[in-house]
Amino acid sequence: MRIVVVRSSAAGCGPNCPEWISAEGAIEAGTPALLKRALKKLGRRKLPIIVNSPGGNVDAALQLGRIIRKNKLDIAIGKTEFSGCWPGMTDCQANDGKGAAYFGIASDGGAMCNSACPLMFAGGVRRVAGGWAHLGVHQITTTYFPSTRQYRTTYRVVRGKKYRVTTETITQGESYKTYEMSKALARKLSAYLREMGVGQGVLDMMKATPASDIRQISLHDMLTMKLATSADTIELFTGASLCMLDKLAPNCREIPGNAGPAKAATTKAKAAPSQKAEAPVSQPAKAPPTKPFQAAAGNGASEMRFVVVRGSDPLCNPDCPEWISAEGAITPQTPQRLRQLLAMLGNRRPPVVISSRGGDLFSALTAGRLIHERKLNVAVARTNIVGCDPPEAGCLADNGAYVGLISDVGVECDSACALMLAGGAKRLVDPKARLSMYSMGQKQIVKAYLEEMAINPGLFAAIEQSSVERQLEPDMMLKVGLVTGPESADALTGAAICRSSPKADNCRLPPAANAEANALPNL
C-alpha cells in the first residue's frame, strides 16, 4: 500500500483546495507504520483517507482502523487519479512550484475495499462508500508454519567437574492454510467491531462467505450494519466546493501563487519479516493491478467519450434514430461520464453503440451496471461523425446536434469492453465485428457480475481456459447469451426503425432551431 497526501486538481479549485490521504494497494504488516509516519508529518491537520485496497493482513488492518479512530479521521472508498507526477515516478518535476507533491481527482467508480480492508474502513469517524464503490468480505485465511523442537542432553567433564549440555534442534514442517476463522479470532474481530460501533452483521457475512469467494455488501446493508455512516458520495470529503463555503472544511489548504517546489513524500510498505511460528492472519488480495491500456489506432478516442448522435440517413426524415456513441479506452472516469450523460437525457433511453479495446476492469463493471439499470440496448459498432470531430472546439453539426453514420466492419470490443456490453438489455454484435476476451483476474467478481447479467456460466469457463485474448465466435456468444442476436447495429440505429410500427423509442424529430444553445456536451 502506498500512502501519499494529494491535493485536488478539480477545475476551478484554487488557491484554496481540499486535500486527502490516498491509501492504495494491499495492506501489509508495515502499512500501519507508514500511516503513522504520514500523520506525524501532517501534525495537527486532519485529512480524510481515500482508500482503494484488495485487502491483505488482518492484524495490520485492525491497527490501521485504531490509528484512524484515535486520530478522529474520516474515510471513504475511492480511487485517486493523479495529474502531473504519480507516486513512484522518479525525477518528476511536473508539480514543481505548485506547493504540493501530488495533485489528482478522487472518484468512487471502480474503487474497492475488500477482504481485510473493511476492518480498516470501520475505523473512520465518518465512513462513506458511495453508490459505485465495491466493498466485499469473506472468510479469514490463516497460514501456519509448524515446527518440531527436539532436545538432546549430553554431559561433559571439564577439569574434573561434570556439566550437562542441552542441544535444541528445530525442524520446520510443511506449511498449511485454514480457511475458517478460529473462535479466538472471531471473538477478537467481534470485540473490534463493537469498539468501532459497527454491527455484528459484518462478521456474520464474513463467516458465511467462503475464502475462495467474496460477498459484496450493498450500501443499504452497510447503513443498516452501521459500517457506513451515510449515503453520501466521496465528494463529501474531496469536492472543490468544500473550500468555497463560508466555513471551510478542515482539509482545505490555501497555496499562494508563488509556492516553492514540493518534495514528494511517497511511502510504500516493506515486506513483513518472516515468521517462525504462525504467520500473521491475512486474506488474499482480490485485485491484482490492471495492465495499463494502450489505445489502438482507428479505435476511437484514447479515453472513452460519450456523444449523443443522430442518424444522417436522408431516408429517416423527419424522424431519425439517435444513439449514444461510446468510443475509446475504459478508464476510471468512464462510469461518471456515462452517469452524467444519462442524467441529462432524463427518461430517454437511446441505445449505446460501443467501440473499445478495453481498459479498466472495475470501471467496465460499473458502466455495465449503469447500462443494465437503465435497460439500455448495446451494439458493437463505430460511429463516424459527419463534418467534424466532437473533441474539436465548436464541433456541432446541423441544428446543434451531432450527425453520424454507423460502421460494423473491423470494429473491436475487447476484454473489459465485452463486460460493459454484457449489461445491455439487447446485445448485438455483427459477424463483421470482433469481440474478444481473456482471463483478466478477479475471477469471483467477474463470475458474480456475469451471473447478475444472466450470462451463461459457459462464458466464464471459456475465458478462464486461456490467459491470452481469444476471439469469441458468433455461435458461442449466442450459446452463452453474451449476445441476444447476430444482427448489426442497424437493428437499433437504422433509418427503417423509425418507419416501423410501433416506432422505436430512440426516434426523434429534428432538434429545434435553438438546439445549439442547449446541445448535450461531449463527455
N, C-alpha and C positions, 0 to 999 in steps of 0.2 A: 504493500500500500504506500502510495506517495501522499504526502500531506504538504500542501502549499497554500499560501494566502493569495487570493485572487481578487482583483478589482473589476467591477462591471465595466464593460466596453459598450453598453447599450447606447443606441443613438439618443442624443440629447442629454446624455449623462455627463455632467461636469460643470464646474470644477469639484462639486460635492457628489460623490458616488458611493453606493454600497459596496462593501467588501465581505468576503466569506472565506471559510477554510474549506478547501476542496480535499476530500479524502477518497481516493480511488484506488482499487486493487484489492488483493487478497489480504485478510487480516492475519498477521504473523505474530510470533512471540515478542518481537521487538517493536511492534507498532505502538503500544501504549507509551513507550519512551519517546517515540517521535512526536506524538501529540503533546506530551508534557513539554518537550523542547520548544515546539511551536507556540504553545500558550505562554511559556516563560518569556519568549521574545515579544509577544503582544502586550505583556504587562497587564494593566487593568482593562484593556479593551476586550469586549466580549463579542466575538463574531460567531454567527451561526455556522454549523457544519453542514456541507452538502456532500452526501455520501453516495457512492456507487461501488458496490462490492459484491462479489460472488460468495463471500463467506470466508471461512478459514478456522483459525484457532479459537476454541470456545473460551478458554481461560482468558485469553487476550481480549476477546470481545466483552467479557464481563468487566475487565479492568477499564476498558475504554468507556463503557457505559457509566461506571462510577466516576471516572475523571470528568466526563461531560456533565453529570449531575452535580458533582462537587463545585464545578465552575459555573453552574447555572446557565449552560449553553443550550440554544435551540438546535434542532436538527431537521433536515429534510432529505428525501431520496431524490437525487438528481445527478445529471452529468454536467461537467463543465467543458464547454468548447472554447479552447484558448485562441487568442488572436495575438499575432506578433510572436513572442517567444513561448515555447512549450516546455514543460518540465522534462529534463533530460537532454535538452538541446545544449550543445557546447558552443561557447563564444558567441552567443546570440546578443545582438546589440539593438534589436528592433524596438525595445522599450526604454532604451537609454534616454534620460532626460524627461521621462514621463512620471517619475515619482513612485513607480510600482514595478515589481519584477514581472508580475503576470496579470494579464487582462483577459476577460472572457465573458461568456454568456452562459447562464445556468438554465437547464431545461429538464423536465421530468420524462420526456418522451424517450422510451427505450432504456431508462435507468432501472437499476435493480438493487435490492438489498435482500440477499438470500442466505440460507443456512445459518451461520453464526451471526451474520450482520444484524438481524432483528434484535439480538441481545444488546448490541451496541446502540442501535436505534432507540431502544427503550430508555436509555439514559437521558435523552433530551428533555428539557423542560416543556417546550412546545415541540410536537412531533408531527411533521407534515409529510404525507405520502402522495398527495395529489391523485388525479384520476388516471394517469398514464404510466405511473411507475409500477414496477413489479416487486412485491415483497413475498417471499416464499420460505417455508420451513420444512424440515424433515427430521428424521431420527439422527441421533448422535453416532458418529463413527469414532471408535477408540482403537488405537493401535498399541498393542502390548509387545514388549521385548523381554521375554522371560530369560532368567539366568539361573544357573545352578552353582552354589558355593560349596566347595569341599575343603575340609580342614585336615591336615596331616600333622601329627605331633611326633617329634623326634627329640632325642637327648644328646647333649654334647658335654664332654668333660673338659673343663678349662682350668689348668693349674690345680687339679685335684678336686675341683667343685663341679657338681653335675647341674647342667642347665637344661630347661625344657624349651624347645624351639617349635613354634606352631607356624605352619605354612598354609596360606589361603590360596585356593585356585578357583577362579570364576570362569564358568563355561557358558557362553551365550547360546541360547536356544533359538529356534526358528520363530520369527515374529508372526503374530496373528492379529486379526481385527475382530471386533464385536460391533454389531450394528443395532444394538438396543442399549439404551442408557441404563445404568445401574440405579438401584434405589437411592444410593447415596448421592449420585449426580442429579437425579430427579428432585430430591429434597433441596439440593444446592440451587438449582435453577428456579424452583418454586419460591424459595426464600428471596432470591434476587428479584423476581418479578413483583413480589409483594413490596419489596423495598422501593421499587420504581413506580409503584401504583398501577401496575398493569395486571389485567385479569389472567386467571389461570387457564383460560381457553387457549392461549398461545401454546402453553406446554402440552395441553391435550392434543392439539393439532400436530405438534412435533412427534409425540408418541405414536399417533395414528398413521403417520406417513412413513413408508419405508425409506431407508437411507438411499436407495437407488432412485427414488422419485423425488418430487418436490411439490408441495401444496401451496398454491398461491392463495393468500388471504385477501379477500376483497376489501375495498375501502370501508364499506358498510360494516363488515365484521371487525375490522381494525378499530373503528369507532366504538362498537359495542364492547370489545375487549379492553378498551382504553389504551390500545397500543398506539393509535393516532389520537391526537387531541382535537383535531378539527378537519374539515373537508377542504381547507384552503389549498391553494397551489403553491409551488415553490416561489412564486412572485412575492409571497408574504415576507420572505427574507432577502430576496435579491432584486426586486423590481426597482427601476431607476426612480420611480415616483416616491419611494421611501425618503429620499433626500431632498424632495421638493416641498415637503409639508412644513407647517409652522413648527411642529415638534419633530426634529429629525430622529430617525431610527438610530439605535446605539452603534450600528455597524457602518454608519456613514462617515466618510473622511474626506476633508477638503484638501486638494493638492493645488498649490499655486502654479501658474503657468510656467515659471522658471525653475521647476523642480529639477534636482540633480539626478544623476544616474542611480538606479536602484540595484542592489545586489539580489540576485536570485537565491532564495533560501528554500531549496528543494530538499526534502528529507525522504529517504527511501529505506524501507525496513531491511534489516540484515537477517540472514538465516539464523534460526534458533540453534543453540548449541545442542549437540547430540545428547540423548538421554540414555542412561544405562539401565533404567528400570522401565517405568511406564511413560510412554510419550505423552506430551500434552494432548488433552482431548481436543479433537479437531473435526471439522466437517469438510468434505471435499469441495473445492472451488467448482462452481457450476457454470462459469462462463469464461473460457479462455478468450483472450482478446481477438476481435475480428480482424482479419487481414485488411489493410487499407485498400480501398477500391481505386482502380485506375480506369478512368473512362475510356471507352473505345471511340475511335473516330467515327463520325457518322451516326452516333447513337444518342443524339440529343445533347443537352447541357451537361457540363461536368458535375453539376449538383442539381437534383431534381427540382423542376419548376412546374407549377400548375397554372394552366391558362384555359379559360373558357373559350371555345372555338365554335363558330357557326359554319355549317357546310356551304361551300361555294358553288355547288352544282346548280346551274340555271334551271334545271327541271324541278327543283324543290320549291320555287317561289309560288305563293307568298310565304308559305310555311316552310321552314328549313330546320333540320335537326341540329342540335347543339350537343357538345360533349366537353368533358374535362380532359385536356391533353396533359399527360404526366410523363415527362422525359428527363432522363439523366440519372445520376447516382443517388441511391437512397442513403441519406445522411441523418444524423440525429435531429436536424431541423425539419425533415420531411413531414412527420406527423403534425407538427404545429402549423406548417404552411397549409397542409390539407385541411386541418381543422378550421383555420381562419377562412379559407375559401368556402367551405361548406356552410359556415355560419353566415357568410354574406349571401349565399344562394337561398337561404331560408328553406322553404318547403320544396324547392326544385330539386330533382334527383336525376341530373344528366349522367350518362354512363361515363366511365373512366377509360380512356384509351392510353395504354401504357407501353413504353419502350425503355428498357433499362438493362444494364449489365449486372445489376445487383447493388450490393453495398452493405450497410449496417443491418445485422440480423434483427436486433430488438426493435429498431425503428420500423422495419418492414412488418413485423408482427403487430405493432401499434397501428400502423397505417391500414393494415388488413382488417383489424378490428373496427376501425372507423368506417371503412367501406361496408363491412358486414352490418354494423349498427344502422347505417343509413339505407341499407338494402339497395346498394348501387350495383349496376351491371359493369363488368370489366371486359375489355377486349385487348389483345396484344396487337399493336399496330403503331405506325409512326404518323404523326401529324405534320404535314407540310403547310406552314403558314404562307398565305399568298400575299405578296407585296412587301413584307418586311419581316424582321426577326424580333419577337417580343422583348428580348433583353435590351434592344436599342431604345434610346430615349425618344419619346414621342411616337413610338410604333403603334399606331391604331389604324385599322382599316376603315372601310365604309361605315358611316353612321356610328363610329366609336366601338365597333365590335371586331374581334379578330375573325378572320375568314380563312378557311383552310380545306385541304384535301387529305384523305386517308390513304396510306400505303401499307400493304402487308408484306411485300417481298423483302426478304432478308432482314426482317425486324427480329430483334433478340429480346428475350425476357429470361434472364439467367439468375440462378442462385436465389438470393433473397427476394428478387422480383417475383418469382413463382409463388412465394409465400404471401406476398401482397395480393397477387392475383387470386389466391385461394379465398380471400374474403368476399369476393363478388357473389351476387345473387345468381346472375348468369355469368359464365366464364367462357369466353370464346377465343380460340387460337386457330387461325387459319393454317392449313398444312404448309403454306409457303413461309410461315414464320417459324422461328426457332425458339423452343423453350427447353431449358436445361437446368439441372440441379446437381448438387453434390453434398456429401455429408459435411455440414457446417458446424458440427459440435452442438452442444445444448440439446442432447437427444431427448430428454424428458420434456423440455419446454416446447420443442418443435413438435414432438408427438402429441402433446396435450393440445397444442394450437390446431393441428390438423384434425384431431377428433372434434374440437369445438366447431370447426368449419364443416363438419360432416364429410371429411375426405376419407376414403377407404384406407385402412392401415397398410394396404399393399404398397402405397406410395412411399410411406416411411421405410418399409422394408427394402424397397428398391434403391432408394438413395443411400441407405446405410451400407449397401454392398460395395460401394465404390467411394474411394477418397478423392477421386478426380471427377471433374464435371462431366456429366453424361447427358446427351440429348434425349429427351423423352419422346417416344413415338406417339403419334396421334391415337392409335388403338389403345395403348397403355394408359394415356391420360384419360380417355373416356372410361376405361375399365375401372380405374380407381376413383373416378369422379372429380379429378382436378379440373377438368373442363366439362361443361354441360353440353357442348356441341362443337363440331369441327367447322362451323360457319366462320366467315370472315367478319371483320368489324363492320362491314356494310349492313349486317343484320341489326346493328344498333345505330348506325350513323348514315346509312344510305338515304338518298332522296326519296326512294319509294316508300319508306316507313311513314312519311307524312301524308301519303295519299291512301293509306290503308284505313280500314275501319275495324276496330276503333283506332284513332290516331295515337301514335306513340307519345309518351309523356314528355319527351325531350324536344318536341316540335314547337317552334315559336314563330310568331310573326316578326318581321324586321324590327330592329330597335327603333325607338323614337328618335326624332332629329336631334334631341339634346342628349342622346346617349353618351356622347363623347365625354361630357362632364361627369357622368355617373358610371362610366365603364369600370368593370371589375379590374383591380390592379393585377399585375403579374406577380405571382407569389413563388 
